[in-house]
Amino acid sequence: MRLRSLVLCVCLSVLPFAAFAQQPPSGDFVPVDETIPGEQIPALPLIATAYGFIWVALLGYVWTIGRRLQKVEAELADLESRGK
């Protein structure tokens, strides 16, 4: 369930960037040399954001796994102490 939520969040966070990739057809040929430099999307901020999001999600996942593991270990220790 949490994996589905994570995948949904990732997909929804990528959708706004998909609008930048789509350009309306103009019908006129424009050579690459004549394009305005301001119309280009710099890749570095997008890549840095994507990698940052992945690292934050990965670290959050590992942190939650660690907390759940500690809880299970505490329950096992409690059960072992009750059995003796």
Secondary structure by P-SEA (a helix, b strand, c coil): caaaaaaaaaaaaaaaaaaaacccccccccccccccccccccaaaaaaaaaaaaaaaaaaaaaaaaaaaaaaaaaaaaaaaaac
